[in-house]
Structure formats: structure tokens, C-alpha cells
């Protein structure tokens, strides 16, 4: 073999080796990035679970969701097969089709269950935060009075606990127990703050901790924090009252005006169908007219489906908009969504029945 061929062969192998090294490094970098993302997602999930007041691990949650998805898919599959078997033209699908359907069903069920979990856990976090923020000013006022009476900060927090403070009382009791067990008060308070997704609570406790470090008058500091929280709450209520007109307008448009207009459209379609059913249209009768006349109109059943879907979408977004206007976030309005949907659909059906009595009198 000529020397040039040997050199080219050696160069080609070296180049191939370098390419393999580059490829392995790129794959290792991608895998490391995915592991990092997975680790961050697990940490965020742990934080959410902790802030919702639960103690189970993400792995246990994943197993529960996968098991639930498999169970839901099996139950739904059995139900659908029993329903389809009642039809005379039903043919049992081959095992491959059933297997593909089962895999797709499990994946869709997992996605829906994860979505429902995140939605429910966000609502639980929001309710826990509201409960703590509602009683925090009164608790700080009592603790401030205890400090002025000569107690230390940890004793003042402990003796300020009252049953009416609910979840906050339990958390402060836990902080006090950990403090008496030898843990620093600052560490126990920060651990308490980490259990809630509340910027108000976090800022209040941070101010308290910084005040203790600086050696200031903690009683006056607690009083000022409590007063500031109460003033902020009053300001939010005033802002909410100022936008009441917009809330009334959106509520009226979504649960009164929309069902009424849809009911009128329903009976308009019904009237058109009755008029066309009594007309005899010969082929090519409307050929020279700018408006072509046809007996084909939308069916009332299809229109009802369209109306219900439209009312559900409209009511959902209306509740979200009202919550954003009044409370500054969407989470506070999720509980209004079922009410808006049920009221709008019931009102639509009621108006359809009532208007049907009058319309039936004209075309009866």
C-alpha cells in the first residue's frame, strides 16, 4: 500500500475518532441538561407539595397517577366495549388496535390527571395562603403586646397563639416546639415561611428576622407590620369596590345576555325550519335570484351543542376576568366557574322553554 494511502487511512480514523468524541460529548451534555431539568422539576414539585400541606414524595405521586391512569383507561375501555357490543354491526377490534388504544388512553389519562393535580394543588396553596394572611395582623398585634409585657420573641409568639387563628396557630406551635428543642428561632421561622406561597408572609417574617438581628424594638416593629398589612387589605377592598360596575357588566353579559340571545337564535332557527317545511321549492326556482333559497338549515341539536360549549367557554373566561379585576389573580375566581356555567346553561334552557310557549302559539 502506498504511503499516501496509509496516511489518508490514519487521518480518516483520527477524524472519525474525533467525531465520535464530539458526538459523545454532545450527547453527554444533552443528558446532563435533561437530568438538571428533571431535578429542577422534582424540586419545584416537592415545593408545591409542601406548600399545599402534604408530605408524600414526587415518586409516590407519579406512581399514583400512573396507576390511576391505567385504572381509568381499563374501566373506560370496558364500558365502551359493552356499549359498542349492543350495536348489531359491531366487530371486535384486533388485539393490536386494542393495545394501541390502551397506550394512547393511558398517555391521555396521565396528562389529564397531572393537569388536574396541578390545578387542585394550586387552589389548595391559595386557600392556605389566604387563611394565614387573614389572621396574620391580629396575631402580630397580640405578639407585640406580649413583647411589651416583657416576654422574649419566642415566648411572645407562643403565648399569642389562639384557636381562632386556625392553621397559623398550629404553625406557630410547631415553630415554638422546634425552638424549645434547641433550634434557632430564625431557622424555624424561615422553615415556616417555606410552607406557604405567600409574599406577604415572607416579607413580614423577613422584616421580623432582620429586626431581631439588628436588635431593634421588636414590639413596635410587629405593630407597624400589622398596621401595614391591614392598610394594604383595606386598599385592596377599596380598589375592588371601585371596579364593581365592570364586574356587574361582565356577569350580566355572560350569564344573562348570552343565554337570552342564544335562546332567541334557537327559536329563529326553529321558525325558519317551520317556514321552509311548508314551502315547495322547485329545482332552479331561485337560480336567477341573488339569494339562493334552500331547505337545508342547521339542526337544533347541533345548535344546542354549540350553545352549551360557547356558554362553558364564556362563563369560564368571565369568571377568570372578574377574579383578576377584583382580587388581582385568577385563582380566586376558579370557584365561581361552576356557578357561572350552571346558571348560564339553566337560564338558556329556561328561556328556550318560555319562548317556546309564545312561539308555538304563532305557529301551532
PAMI-154926 format. One record per atom (N, C-alpha, C): x, y, z. Coordinates in steps of 0.1 Angstrom, whole numbers, padded with zeros to 4 digits, always signed. Atoms other than C-alpha are relative to their C-alpha. Example, Ala and Ser with C-alpha at 12.3 -4.5 7.8 and 13.67 -1.06 7.14 Angstrom:
2
+0009-0012+0000/+0123-0045+0078/+0009+0012+0000/-0009-0011+0000/+0137-0011+0071/-0008+0011+0008/
END
This chain:
364
+0009-0012+0000/+0000+0000+0000/+0009+0012+0000/-0009-0012+0000/+0015+0034-0009/-0001+0008+0013/+0000-0008-0013/+0024+0058+0020/-0011+0010+0001/+0011-0010-0001/-0002+0084+0010/-0013-0007+0004/+0012+0007-0004/-0029+0058+0013/-0001-0003+0014/-0001+0003-0014/-0017+0048+0047/-0003+0013+0008/+0002-0012-0007/-0016+0084+0058/-0014+0005+0000/+0015-0004+0001/-0051+0091+0045/-0008-0009+0009/+0007+0009-0009/-0063+0060+0063/+0001+0004+0015/-0002-0004-0014/-0048+0071+0096/-0007+0013+0003/+0007-0012-0002/-0061+0106+0091/-0016-0002+0001/+0014+0002-0001/-0096+0093+0084/-0005-0007+0013/+0004+0006-0013/-0096+0071+0115/+0001+0010+0011/-0001-0010-0010/-0084+0100+0136/-0012+0010+0000/+0011-0009+0002/-0111+0122+0122/-0013-0006+0005/+0012+0008-0004/-0137+0095+0128/+0000-0001+0015/-0001+0000-0015/-0124+0092+0164/-0004+0013+0006/+0004-0014-0005/-0127+0130+0169/-0015+0002-0001/+0014-0002+0002/-0162+0130+0155/-0008-0008+0011/+0007+0008-0010/-0172+0102+0179/+0001+0006+0013/-0002-0007-0013/-0157+0121+0208/-0009+0012+0001/+0009-0011+0000/-0176+0152+0198/-0014-0004+0002/+0014+0004-0001/-0208+0133+0194/-0003-0005+0014/+0002+0005-0014/-0204+0116+0228/-0001+0011+0010/+0001-0012-0008/-0197+0150+0244/-0013+0007-0001/+0013-0007+0002/-0228+0165+0228/-0011-0008+0006/+0010+0008-0006/-0249+0135+0239/+0000+0001+0015/-0001-0001-0014/-0235+0137+0274/-0005+0014+0005/+0005-0014-0004/-0242+0175+0275/-0015+0000+0000/+0015+0000+0001/-0278+0169+0264/-0006-0008+0012/+0005+0008-0011/-0283+0141+0290/+0002+0008+0013/-0002-0008-0012/-0268+0163+0317/-0010+0011+0002/+0010-0011-0001/-0291+0192+0308/-0014-0006+0003/+0013+0006-0003/-0321+0169+0309/-0001-0005+0014/-0001+0004-0014/-0310+0155+0343/-0002+0012+0009/+0001-0012-0007/-0307+0190+0355/-0015+0006+0000/+0014-0004+0001/-0342+0199+0342/-0009-0008+0008/+0008+0009-0007/-0356+0168+0357/+0001+0002+0015/-0003-0003-0015/-0340+0176+0391/-0007+0013+0004/+0007-0013-0004/-0354+0212+0390/-0015-0002+0001/+0015+0003+0000/-0389+0199+0381/-0004-0007+0013/+0003+0007-0013/-0387+0175+0411/+0001+0009+0012/-0001-0009-0011/-0375+0202+0434/-0013+0010+0001/+0012-0008+0001/-0404+0225+0422/-0012-0007+0005/+0012+0008-0004/-0429+0197+0427/+0000-0003+0015/-0001+0002-0015/-0416+0190+0462/-0004+0013+0007/+0004-0013-0006/-0420+0227+0470/-0015+0002-0001/+0015-0001+0002/-0456+0227+0456/-0007-0009+0010/+0006+0010-0009/-0465+0196+0476/+0001+0005+0014/-0002-0005-0014/-0450+0211+0508/-0009+0012+0003/+0008-0012-0002/-0468+0244+0503/-0015-0003+0000/+0014+0004+0000/-0501+0225+0498/-0003-0007+0013/+0002+0006-0013/-0496+0209+0532/+0001-0016+0000/-0001+0015+0001/-0489+0173+0520/+0014-0004+0003/-0013+0006-0003/-0460+0150+0528/+0005-0011-0009/-0004+0011+0009/-0459+0124+0500/+0011+0005-0009/-0011-0003+0009/-0429+0123+0476/-0005+0001-0014/+0004+0000+0014/-0430+0131+0439/+0000-0014-0007/+0000+0014+0006/-0421+0094+0431/-0013-0007+0004/+0013+0007-0004/-0451+0082+0451/-0012+0006-0007/+0011-0006+0007/-0473+0108+0434/+0000-0005-0015/+0000+0005+0013/-0461+0096+0400/-0005-0014-0001/+0006+0014+0000/-0469+0060+0408/-0015+0000+0002/+0015-0001-0002/-0504+0070+0420/-0007+0005-0013/+0006-0005+0012/-0511+0090+0388/+0001-0011-0011/-0001+0010+0011/-0498+0062+0365/-0010-0011+0003/+0010+0011-0003/-0519+0036+0384/-0014+0005-0002/+0013-0006+0002/-0549+0059+0383/-0003+0001-0015/+0002-0001+0015/-0544+0064+0345/-0003-0013-0006/+0002+0013+0005/-0542+0027+0339/-0014-0005+0004/+0013+0005-0005/-0573+0020+0360/-0011+0007-0008/+0010-0008+0007/-0593+0048+0343/-0001-0005-0014/+0000+0004+0014/-0583+0036+0308/-0007-0014-0001/+0006+0013+0000/-0593+0000+0317/-0015+0001+0002/+0015-0002-0002/-0627+0010+0331/-0007+0006-0011/+0007-0006+0012/-0635+0033+0302/+0000-0009-0012/+0000+0009+0011/-0624+0007+0277/-0011-0011+0001/+0010+0010-0003/-0646-0020+0293/-0014+0006-0003/+0014-0007+0002/-0676+0005+0293/-0003+0002-0015/+0002-0003+0014/-0671+0015+0257/-0002-0013-0008/+0002+0013+0006/-0668-0022+0246/-0014-0005+0002/+0014+0005-0003/-0701-0031+0264/-0010+0009-0008/+0009-0008+0008/-0718-0001+0247/+0000-0003-0014/-0001+0003+0014/-0705-0009+0213/-0005-0014-0004/+0004+0013+0002/-0713-0046+0216/-0015-0001-0002/+0014+0000+0002/-0750-0037+0217/-0004+0003-0014/+0003-0004+0014/-0748-0024+0182/+0001-0013-0009/-0001+0013+0008/-0756-0051+0155/+0012-0001-0009/-0011+0001+0010/-0728-0041+0131/+0014+0001+0007/-0013-0001-0008/-0701-0042+0159/+0009-0011-0004/-0010+0010+0003/-0669-0060+0150/+0011+0001+0011/-0010-0001-0011/-0644-0069+0178/+0013+0004-0007/-0013-0004+0006/-0612-0050+0170/+0011-0010+0004/-0011+0009-0003/-0579-0070+0168/+0008+0005+0012/-0008-0003-0012/-0555-0071+0198/+0009+0012-0002/-0009-0011+0003/-0531-0047+0181/-0007+0013+0002/+0008-0012-0001/-0557-0020+0178/-0004+0003+0015/+0003-0002-0014/-0568-0025+0214/+0012+0004+0008/-0012-0004-0007/-0532-0023+0226/+0004+0014-0003/-0003-0014+0003/-0526+0010+0207/-0009+0009+0007/+0010-0009-0006/-0558+0024+0220/+0003+0001+0015/-0003+0000-0015/-0548+0014+0256/+0012+0009+0003/-0012-0009-0003/-0514+0031+0253/-0004+0015-0002/+0005-0014+0002/-0530+0063+0239/-0009+0004+0011/+0009-0003-0011/-0557+0062+0265/+0008+0003+0013/-0008-0002-0012/-0531+0058+0293/+0008+0014+0000/-0007-0012+0001/-0510+0087+0280/-0009+0012+0002/+0009-0011-0002/-0540+0110+0277/-0005+0001+0014/+0004+0000-0014/-0552+0100+0312/+0010+0005+0009/-0011-0005-0008/-0518+0107+0326/+0001+0015-0001/-0001-0015+0002/-0518+0142+0311/-0012+0007+0007/+0011-0006-0007/-0553+0149+0324/+0001+0000+0015/-0002+0002-0015/-0545+0136+0359/+0010+0010+0005/-0011-0009-0005/-0513+0157+0361/-0006+0014-0001/+0006-0014+0001/-0533+0188+0349/-0009+0002+0012/+0009-0002-0011/-0560+0182+0375/+0008+0001+0013/-0008-0001-0012/-0533+0177+0402/+0005+0014+0002/-0005-0013-0001/-0516+0209+0394/-0010+0011+0003/+0011-0010-0003/-0549+0228+0393/-0005-0001+0014/+0005+0001-0014/-0561+0214+0426/+0010+0004+0010/-0010-0004-0010/-0528+0219+0444/+0002+0015+0000/-0001-0015+0000/-0526+0255+0432/-0012+0006+0008/+0011-0006-0008/-0561+0261+0447/+0002-0003+0015/-0003+0003-0015/-0551+0244+0480/+0010+0009+0005/-0010-0009-0004/-0520+0265+0482/-0006+0014+0002/+0006-0014-0001/-0540+0297+0475/-0009+0001+0012/+0009+0000-0012/-0566+0288+0502/+0008+0000+0013/-0009+0000-0012/-0539+0280+0528/+0006+0014+0002/-0006-0013-0001/-0522+0313+0520/-0010+0011+0004/+0011-0009-0005/-0555+0332+0524/-0003-0001+0015/+0003+0003-0015/-0562+0316+0558/+0011+0006+0009/-0011-0005-0008/-0527+0326+0571/+0000+0015-0001/+0000-0015+0001/-0528+0362+0557/-0011+0007+0006/+0011-0006-0006/-0562+0368+0570/+0001+0003+0015/-0001-0001-0015/-0553+0363+0607/+0014+0005+0004/-0014-0004-0003/-0516+0374+0605/+0000+0013+0007/-0001-0013-0007/-0522+0411+0615/-0004-0001+0015/+0005+0002-0014/-0542+0401+0647/+0010-0007+0008/-0011+0007-0007/-0515+0376+0656/+0012+0008+0003/-0012-0009-0003/-0487+0401+0653/-0004+0011+0010/+0004-0010-0010/-0507+0426+0674/+0001-0006+0014/-0001+0007-0013/-0510+0400+0702/+0014-0002+0004/-0015+0002-0003/-0473+0391+0699/+0007+0012+0004/-0006-0012-0003/-0464+0427+0700/-0003+0004+0015/+0004-0003-0014/-0484+0432+0733/+0008-0009+0009/-0008+0009-0009/-0466+0402+0748/+0014+0004+0001/-0014-0005-0001/-0432+0416+0739/+0001+0012+0009/+0000-0012-0008/-0441+0449+0755/-0002-0003+0015/+0002+0005-0014/-0451+0429+0786/+0012-0006+0006/-0013+0005-0005/-0415+0417+0789/+0004-0014-0004/-0004+0013+0005/-0415+0384+0771/+0010+0000-0011/-0009+0001+0012/-0389+0372+0746/-0008-0002-0012/+0008+0001+0012/-0398+0369+0710/-0006-0014-0002/+0005+0014+0001/-0402+0331+0710/-0012-0002+0010/+0011+0001-0010/-0424+0333+0742/-0012+0008-0005/+0011-0009+0005/-0444+0362+0727/-0008-0007-0011/+0007+0008+0011/-0452+0341+0696/-0008-0011+0006/+0007+0012-0006/-0461+0311+0717/-0012+0004+0007/+0011-0004-0008/-0484+0329+0741/-0010+0008-0008/+0010-0007+0008/-0501+0348+0712/-0009-0010-0008/+0008+0010+0007/-0515+0315+0698/-0014+0000+0006/+0014+0001-0003/-0553+0314+0698/-0007-0010-0009/+0007+0010+0009/-0577+0287+0685/-0006+0007-0013/+0006-0006+0011/-0593+0313+0662/+0010+0003-0011/-0010-0002+0010/-0560+0317+0643/+0001-0012-0009/+0001+0012+0008/-0566+0282+0629/+0014-0006-0004/-0013+0006+0005/-0537+0270+0607/+0012+0007+0004/-0012-0008-0005/-0514+0298+0618/+0003-0004+0014/-0003+0004-0014/-0518+0288+0654/+0008-0014+0000/-0007+0013+0001/-0507+0252+0645/+0015+0002-0004/-0013-0002+0005/-0477+0265+0626/+0009+0007+0010/-0008-0007-0010/-0466+0288+0654/+0003-0009+0012/-0003+0011-0010/-0469+0259+0679/+0012-0008-0005/-0011+0008+0006/-0446+0239+0656/+0013+0008+0001/-0012-0008-0001/-0421+0268+0655/+0005+0001+0014/-0004-0001-0014/-0422+0271+0693/+0006-0013+0005/-0006+0014-0004/-0416+0233+0698/+0014-0001-0006/-0013+0001+0006/-0387+0234+0674/+0010+0009+0007/-0008-0010-0007/-0373+0265+0692/+0004-0006+0014/-0003+0006-0014/-0376+0248+0727/+0009-0012-0001/-0008+0012+0002/-0359+0217+0712/+0015+0004-0003/-0013-0004+0002/-0328+0238+0706/+0003+0006-0014/-0002-0006+0013/-0333+0251+0670/-0001+0015+0001/+0000-0015+0000/-0327+0288+0663/-0014+0004-0005/+0014-0006+0004/-0359+0309+0660/+0000+0004-0015/-0001-0005+0014/-0347+0324+0627/-0002-0012-0010/+0001+0012+0009/-0343+0289+0611/-0014-0006+0000/+0014+0006-0001/-0377+0277+0624/-0010+0009-0007/+0009-0010+0007/-0394+0309+0611/+0001-0001-0015/-0002+0001+0014/-0379+0305+0577/-0005-0013-0006/+0006+0012+0003/-0389+0269+0576/-0016+0001-0001/+0015-0002+0000/-0425+0280+0584/-0004+0008-0012/+0003-0008+0012/-0424+0306+0556/+0000-0008-0012/-0001+0008+0012/-0413+0280+0531/-0012-0009-0003/+0011+0009+0001/-0445+0260+0537/-0012+0007-0008/+0011-0007+0006/-0466+0288+0521/+0005+0009-0012/-0003-0008+0011/-0467+0305+0488/-0005+0015+0001/+0005-0013-0004/-0472+0340+0503/+0011+0010+0001/-0010-0010+0000/-0451+0370+0495/-0002+0009+0013/+0003-0008-0011/-0469+0389+0523/+0006-0006+0013/-0006+0007-0011/-0459+0363+0549/+0015+0000+0000/-0014+0000+0001/-0424+0361+0536/+0006+0013+0004/-0005-0013-0003/-0418+0398+0537/-0002+0004+0015/+0002-0003-0014/-0433+0401+0572/+0010-0007+0009/-0009+0008-0008/-0412+0373+0587/+0015+0005-0003/-0014-0005+0003/-0380+0387+0569/+0002+0013+0008/-0002-0013-0008/-0386+0421+0585/+0002-0003+0015/-0001+0004-0014/-0391+0404+0619/+0014-0005+0003/-0013+0006-0002/-0359+0384+0615/+0011+0011-0001/-0010-0010+0001/-0339+0414+0603/+0000+0010+0012/+0002-0008-0012/-0353+0434+0633/+0007-0007+0012/-0007+0007-0011/-0341+0407+0657/+0015+0000-0001/-0015-0001+0002/-0306+0407+0641/+0005+0014+0004/-0005-0014-0002/-0304+0445+0643/-0001+0004+0015/+0002-0003-0014/-0315+0445+0679/-0009+0012+0003/+0010-0011-0001/-0344+0470+0674/-0011-0004+0009/+0012+0002-0009/-0376+0473+0693/-0010-0008-0008/+0007+0010+0007/-0394+0442+0681/-0015+0002+0001/+0014-0003-0002/-0428+0452+0696/-0005+0010-0009/+0004-0011+0010/-0430+0484+0676/+0000-0005-0014/-0002+0005+0014/-0418+0466+0645/-0012-0009-0003/+0012+0008+0003/-0446+0440+0648/-0013+0008-0001/+0012-0009+0001/-0472+0467+0653/+0000+0007-0013/-0001-0006+0013/-0460+0485+0622/-0003-0010-0011/+0002+0010+0010/-0460+0453+0602/-0015-0003-0001/+0015+0003+0000/-0496+0445+0613/-0008+0011-0005/+0007-0011+0005/-0508+0480+0606/+0001+0001-0015/-0003+0000+0015/-0492+0479+0571/-0009-0010-0007/+0008+0011+0007/-0509+0446+0563/-0015+0004+0000/+0014-0004-0001/-0543+0459+0575/-0003+0012-0010/+0002-0011+0010/-0539+0491+0554/+0000-0005-0014/+0000+0006+0014/-0530+0471+0523/-0012-0008-0003/+0012+0007+0002/-0560+0449+0528/-0012+0009-0002/+0011-0010+0002/-0583+0479+0531/+0001+0007-0014/-0002-0006+0013/-0568+0494+0500/-0005-0009-0011/+0004+0010+0010/-0574+0462+0480/-0015+0000+0000/+0015+0000-0001/-0611+0462+0492/-0005+0012-0007/+0005-0012+0006/-0615+0498+0481/+0002-0001-0015/-0002+0002+0014/-0600+0490+0447/-0010-0009-0006/+0010+0009+0004/-0623+0461+0444/-0014+0006-0001/+0013-0007+0000/-0653+0483+0452/-0001+0009-0012/+0000-0010+0011/-0643+0508+0425/-0002-0006-0013/+0002+0007+0014/-0645+0482+0397/-0012-0009+0001/+0013+0008-0001/-0679+0468+0408/-0008+0001-0013/+0008-0002+0012/-0695+0483+0377/+0004-0010-0011/-0005+0009+0010/-0672+0463+0354/-0004-0015+0003/+0003+0014-0004/-0679+0431+0374/-0015-0003-0003/+0015+0002+0003/-0717+0436+0371/-0002-0001-0015/+0001+0001+0014/-0714+0442+0334/+0004-0013-0006/-0005+0013+0005/-0693+0411+0327/-0009-0011+0004/+0008+0010-0005/-0715+0390+0349/-0014-0001-0007/+0013-0001+0007/-0747+0402+0332/+0002-0005-0014/-0003+0004+0014/-0732+0397+0297/+0002-0015-0001/-0003+0014+0002/-0721+0361+0304/-0011-0009+0005/+0010+0010-0006/-0749+0346+0325/-0015+0005-0003/+0013-0005+0003/-0779+0367+0313/-0002+0003-0015/+0001-0004+0014/-0774+0383+0279/+0003-0011-0009/-0004+0010+0010/-0756+0355+0262/-0010-0011-0001/+0011+0010+0001/-0782+0328+0272/-0013+0005-0007/+0012-0005+0007/-0810+0351+0261/+0001+0001-0015/-0002-0002+0015/-0795+0359+0227/+0001-0014-0007/-0001+0013+0006/-0787+0322+0221/-0014-0006+0000/+0013+0005+0001/-0823+0313+0230/-0008+0006-0011/+0007-0006+0011/-0836+0338+0205/+0005-0006-0013/-0005+0007+0012/-0813+0323+0179/-0005-0014-0002/+0006+0013+0001/-0826+0289+0187/-0014+0000-0006/+0014-0001+0005/-0862+0299+0181/+0000+0006-0014/-0001-0005+0014/-0852+0318+0149/+0003-0011-0009/-0003+0012+0008/-0837+0286+0135/-0013-0009-0001/+0013+0008+0000/-0869+0268+0146/-0010+0005-0009/+0010-0006+0009/-0891+0293+0128/+0004-0002-0014/-0005+0001+0014/-0870+0292+0097/-0003-0015-0005/+0003+0014+0003/-0873+0254+0097/-0015-0003-0003/+0015+0002+0002/-0911+0255+0100/-0005+0007-0012/+0004-0007+0013/-0914+0281+0072/+0004-0008-0012/-0005+0007+0011/-0892+0261+0049/-0007-0013-0002/+0006+0013+0001/-0910+0229+0057/-0014+0001-0007/+0013-0002+0006/-0943+0245+0044/+0002+0006-0014/-0003-0006+0013/-0926+0259+0012/+0003-0011-0010/-0003+0009+0011/-0924+0240-0021/+0010+0007-0009/-0010-0006+0009/-0892+0249-0039/+0003-0009-0011/-0003+0008+0012/-0889+0236-0074/+0014+0002-0004/-0014-0001+0004/-0855+0229-0089/+0003+0012-0009/-0003-0011+0008/-0839+0260-0102/-0009+0012+0001/+0009-0011-0002/-0866+0283-0088/+0007+0012+0004/-0007-0012-0004/-0841+0306-0072/+0013+0002-0007/-0013-0001+0007/-0814+0304-0099/+0003+0014-0004/-0003-0014+0004/-0818+0340-0110/+0000+0010+0011/+0001-0009-0012/-0821+0354-0075/+0013+0002+0006/-0013-0002-0006/-0792+0370-0057/+0001-0009+0013/-0001+0008-0012/-0801+0350-0025/-0006-0014-0004/+0004+0014+0003/-0803+0312-0031/-0008-0005+0012/+0008+0005-0010/-0831+0296-0011/+0002-0016+0000/-0002+0014-0002/-0825+0261+0003/-0007-0004+0013/+0007+0006-0011/-0843+0238+0027/+0010-0004+0011/-0010+0005-0009/-0810+0228+0044/+0004+0011+0010/-0004-0009-0011/-0805+0246+0077/+0006-0008+0011/-0006+0007-0011/-0786+0238+0108/-0010-0006+0009/+0009+0008-0009/-0802+0212+0131/+0001+0006+0014/+0001-0006-0013/-0814+0223+0165/+0009-0007+0010/-0009+0008-0009/-0794+0195+0182/+0014+0005-0001/-0013-0005+0002/-0762+0207+0167/+0002+0014+0006/-0001-0014-0006/-0770+0243+0177/+0001+0000+0015/-0001+0001-0015/-0776+0232+0213/+0014-0004+0005/-0014+0003-0004/-0742+0216+0214/+0009+0012-0001/-0008-0013+0002/-0726+0248+0200/-0003+0010+0012/+0003-0010-0011/-0745+0269+0226/+0006-0004+0013/-0005+0004-0013/-0735+0248+0256/+0015+0001+0000/-0015-0001+0001/-0698+0247+0245/+0003+0015+0001/-0003-0014+0000/-0699+0285+0239/-0003+0006+0014/+0003-0005-0013/-0716+0292+0273/+0011-0005+0010/-0010+0005-0009/-0690+0270+0291/+0013+0008-0002/-0012-0008+0003/-0661+0289+0274/-0002+0014+0005/+0003-0014-0004/-0677+0323+0280/-0001+0001+0015/+0002-0001-0014/-0686+0316+0316/+0014-0002+0007/-0013+0003-0006/-0651+0302+0324/+0009+0013-0001/-0008-0012+0001/-0633+0333+0310/-0006+0012+0007/+0006-0011-0007/-0658+0357+0325/+0004-0001+0015/-0004+0002-0014/-0651+0342+0360/+0014+0003+0002/-0014-0004-0001/-0614+0345+0354/+0003+0015-0001/-0002-0015+0001/-0616+0381+0343/-0006+0007+0012/+0005-0006-0013/-0638+0390+0373/+0009-0002+0011/-0009+0003-0010/-0614+0373+0396/+0013+0009-0001/-0012-0008+0002/-0585+0392+0381/-0003+0015+0003/+0003-0013-0003/-0603+0425+0384/-0002+0003+0015/+0003-0002-0014/-0614+0420+0420/+0011-0003+0009/-0010+0005-0009/-0586+0401+0435/+0014+0000-0005/-0013-0001+0005/-0557+0405+0412/+0006-0013-0005/-0005+0013+0005/-0553+0368+0403/-0012-0009-0004/+0010+0008+0006/-0572+0341+0385/-0005-0011+0010/+0003+0011-0009/-0571+0315+0414/-0012+0003+0008/+0011-0003-0008/-0596+0334+0434/-0014-0001-0007/+0012+0001+0007/-0622+0330+0407/-0004-0013-0006/+0002+0014+0005/-0619+0293+0399/-0013-0006+0006/+0012+0005-0007/-0647+0286+0425/-0012+0005-0006/+0012-0006+0007/-0670+0309+0405/-0004-0007-0013/+0002+0006+0013/-0666+0289+0373/-0012-0010-0001/+0011+0009+0000/-0690+0260+0381/-0014+0008+0001/+0012-0007-0002/-0716+0285+0393/-0004+0008-0013/+0003-0008+0012/-0714+0307+0362/-0005-0010-0011/+0004+0010+0010/-0716+0276+0339/-0014-0005+0002/+0013+0006-0004/-0746+0260+0357/-0011+0011-0002/+0010-0010+0001/-0765+0293+0359/-0003+0004-0014/+0002-0004+0014/-0760+0303+0323/-0007-0011-0008/+0007+0011+0008/-0770+0268+0309/-0014-0002+0005/+0014+0001-0005/-0801+0266+0332/-0008+0011-0005/+0007-0012+0005/-0811+0301+0322/-0003-0001-0015/+0002+0002+0014/-0806+0293+0285/-0012-0010-0002/+0010+0010+0001/-0828+0262+0288/-0014+0005+0004/+0013-0006-0005/-0855+0281+0308/-0005+0010-0010/+0004-0010+0009/-0856+0309+0283/-0005-0007-0013/+0004+0007+0012/-0859+0284+0254/-0014-0006+0002/+0013+0006-0003/-0889+0267+0271/-0010+0011+0001/+0010-0011-0002/-0906+0300+0280/-0003+0006-0014/+0002-0006+0013/-0901+0315+0245/-0007-0010-0009/+0006+0010+0008/-0912+0282+0230/-0016+0000+0001/+0015-0001-0002/-0947+0287+0245/-0006+0011-0008/+0005-0012+0008/-0951+0321+0228/+0002-0003-0015/-0002+0003+0014/-0936+0310+0195/-0009-0011-0005/+0009+0011+0004/-0957+0278+0195/-0014+0005-0002/+0013-0006+0001/-0988+0300+0198/-0002+0006-0014/+0001-0006+0014/-0980+0317+0164/+0001-0011-0010/-0001+0010+0011/-0971+0285+0145/-0006-0013+0004/+0007+0012-0004/-0992+0260+0163/-0011-0004-0010/
END
